[in-house]
């Protein structure tokens, strides 16, 4: 059985409402300074209003199935990734104002987004499962598990990975120097597809809690996250590139998470990589979509005609917990 698995197709969904930083501040949706966030490369955020994280997930998954004319019956495994704890349970429809998750009874704790996806999209032959607790890196873990399943199971042909997250209404959109958007993404994994072949995935988790101290006035927890972020990111990226049998010089494009342009200036400087290799267009116009950044950026870079056959792509993300994840693709 071939070990070559590819991201054969991918799509994303963003809410239609886009607010710039000053609109967010005027609406009480920023805790920090507009000027400071602008200096980190942010300009806008997408805000969900009448759609839940499950509805966003359905739209992203439906798009990737429709675009590829994939028969839902051909999907053998669905992996649903939720970065936020609330993303792993389906809310009542619609959730009350100010809530992202509202439950009326204990049985509602068993309303899983993956099962709703299966029902709404007609994925009758699929096994469904959830992947979480890696925060923004959860989608990379879903891809890693889907890839391993395809390699291990000759009877499995197609894996659908979906991620979707939505912040509660009315909460501040800036978290540790990031501006956060709501959004969803989906990817189909198949064997022996010629484009976007997965060469390596490398993931590191450090047992550090992002808990009650986060965002306190003294900024202690935020400083601890930032201090751990850069040296570990360098090591994870270098190890992933090495696992793929490449060097950093072989990387043609960096397809990033949207955790601030400034963070990428620092990280690429530490790696000795030029900024011209970074696809950064969505940092300002969308911000950080939690789990969907990398696939959104990959799709937009591909649609813009920036990627050439044979290009080596580096996708990197980071999630609270703390989790660092890097994937190397051959376009």
N, C-alpha and C positions, 0 to 999 in steps of 0.2 A: 504494500500500500504506500503510495507516494506521501512524503512528509511535506510537500509543498502546498501550502494553503494561502489563499489570497483574499483580500478584501475585494470581492468581485463587484460590489456596488454599495453606495452609501448615500444617505440623504439626511436632511435635518429640517426641523420646524421651529420657527421663532414666532412669538406672539406679534401681532401687527402694531401694537402700541409702542412707539419709540419716544423716549423722553431724554432731552439733553441734561447735562449736569445741573444747570441752573433751574430747570423745571423740576428736577428731582429734589433739589434743595428747597425750593418754594413749596413743594408738596410734603415736606417733612421726611423725605426718603433718603437723606444723607445725614450721617452723624459728623462727618469730617468736612474739611474745607474744599470748596470747588476748585480753588487755585491749586491746592496740593494734588488733588486727583487729576487735574489737567496736566500737571507736571509729570505724572506717571503714565501719560498717554491715553487717558480715557476721555470720552466725549459724550457717549450716549449709553442707554440701557433699554432693553426690551422688557416690558411688563405685561404679564398675563392678567386678564380681567375676568372673562366669563368662561375660561377653559381650565380644567384641572390638569395636573401632571399626566394623568392617564389619557386624557383626550389628546394632549400634545404627543404622547408616545404613539398613540394610534395613528395620528396624522403622519408622523415621520416614518413609521413602519409601512403604512399604506403607500406612501410615496415610493419607497424603494422597491416594493413588490410591483407596483404599477409600471414604474419606469423600466424594469427588467422583464416585464411580462412573466413574472414567476407565478406558477400555480401554487396557491397556498398549501395544497396537499403535498408539495415536494419538500416543504420545510420540516425537517425531522427534529429540530431542537430550537427552542426559544430561550434565550438568556436575557432577563430583564435586570438592568443595573440601576440602582437608585443610590445617589450620593447622600441625600438627606434621609434621616430615619423615617420621615413622613412619606417619602417617595415609595416606600416598600409596602404601603397599605393604600387601598383605594378609598377616597373620601366619599361621603354622601354627595349627591349631585344636585345642585351645585353646593360647594361648601359655604357656610355662613360668612358674612363679611368679616374680614380680619383673620380668617382661619384658612390654613392650607389642608388641615386634616380635622374632621369632626366625626366622632363616632357616637352612635346612640345606644349600642349594645355590644356585649362581648363577642357575639358571632361576627360582627363587622370587622374584628381584628383579623379575620381569616379571608377578607376580600382582597385577593392579590392582583396587582396589575397584570402580571404575566398571564393569569387565567382569563382576565377580561380581554387582553390582546388576542389570546387564542380564540375566544368566542367571537369577538367582533370582526376578526380578519379571516375566519374560517380555517384556522390552522389545525384542522381536526386530527392530523396524524402526528403532531409534534408533542414531544415531551417539553414541559416548561419548568423553569427554575429561576430563582432570583440570586443576584450577586450584589452584596452591599458591604458596608463597613470599611471600604477603602476610600470613601468620600469621592473627590473628583477623579480619582484613579480607578473607580469601579468599572467604567466602560472598558478600560484596557484589560482588567482582570477577566471581564466577560469574553473579550476577544481571545485572550490567552486560553481560557477554559474551552471555548468553542473550537479553537484550533486543535487543542489536544484531543478533543472528542472526535473530530474528523480524522485525525491521524490514527486513533485507536480503534475506531469502529468502521469497518468496510461498508456496512449497510447504511451509514449516514452520509447524505450527499450535500445537504444545505443547512446552515445554521444561521438563524436570525438573532442578532444582538441589538437590544434597544435600551436607551437610557433617557430618562426624563426627570427634570427637577424644577420645582416652582417654590419660590419663597412665599411665606405668608403675606397677605395684604398688609400694607402699612408699616412693614419693618424697614430699617435702614438698609440700603443697597450697597454700602461700602463695608467690606469685611477685610481686615488686615491689608489695607491699602489697595483693595480691589473694588471695582464696580461690577456688581453681579446682575446678570440677566436671567430670565426664565428661558428654558429651551429644551429641546429633545433632539435625539439623533438615532439613526438606525443603520446597520450594516449587514450585508449578506456575506457569509464566509463559504467558500467552496474550494475544492482541490483543483490544482493544475490550471487555474485561470492565469492567463498570460500577464495581466497587469496587477500592480499593487500586491505583489507577492510578499508574504511576511518572512523576513529573513531572521529576525530575532525579537524577543520580548524579554525585558529584564525588569524585575520589580523588587523593591526593598521597602520593608516596613520597620519603623523604629517605634518601640512602645512608649510614646510620649503622648500624654493626654492633652487635648485641646478642650478645656473644660470651663469651670465656673470663673476662672481668673481671666479668661479671654476678654479683651476689650475694656479691662479695668482702667481707671484713670492713670495708673502708673505705667501701663503698657507692658508689664513684665511678660505676660504670656505671648503677646505679639512679638516682642523682641526675641523670645526663646525660639519661636517658630522661624523667624527670619534668620537667626544665627545658625540654625541647623540646616536651613534650606540649601544654601549655595554649595557648601563643600560636598554634601551628599548628592546633590543634583549632578555635579561634575563627575563624581565617581560612578553613578548609575549610568549616565550617558556614555562615558568611556567604556564601561563594562558591556553595555548593549552593543556598541559599535564593534567591540572586539569579538563578541559572540557571533556577530554577523560576518566575521572574517574581513572587516573593513577597517579603515582608519578614518579619522575625522576629516582628512583632506578628501576622502571619497564621497562625502555627503554633499549633495547638490542643493537640497532645500531643507530647512528646518521648518516643520509644520507645528506651530506652538500651541500650548495652552495660552489663554489671553490674560495671564496674571501679570499685567502691567508691562508696558514697553520698557520701562526703566529696568525691571528685573531681568529682561532679556539682554539689554545692553551690558549689564554686569556679568551675567552668566556666559554669554558668548565671548566676552572679553577674557574671562577665566579659562575658557576652552581654546582660545586663540582662533576663533572662527569669525569671519567678517559678517557684519550686519546685513549685507546685501543678500545673504542666503536665507534670511528670515522672512517668512510670509506674515506680515504684521498688519495687514489692512483692516482686519476685523477687530483689533484691540480697541481702536477709537470708536468705530461705528456700531459695535455690538457689546463690547466688554466681555466679562468672564461668564460663560454659560454653565459653569460647574462641570458637567460630564460631557457636554457636546462640543467643546471648543475645537478639539483636534480634527474631528470628522467634518465639522462645518468648514474649517480652514482648508482641509484637504479637498473638499468638494469645490470650494470657491477657487482655490489655486488651479485645480484641474479644469474647471469651466472657463477660467480666464486664459487658458492655453499656456500657462507658465511651465507646466511639467512636460518633460520629454520621455519617450520610452527609454528605459534603462536607468533613469535618474534614481539615485539613492536618496531616500527621504527619511528624516529623523523626526519622529513624533515623540514629544515629551510632555508629561503632566505630573502634577503634584496634588495630593489630597491630605486633608487633616487626618490625624490618626497616629502617626504621620506616615504617608505613603508617597514614594517616588516611583514613577513607571516610565519606561522608554521602549518604543517600538521602532524597528528599522524595516522599511519597505523598499522594494524595487518596483518602480513604476512601469 
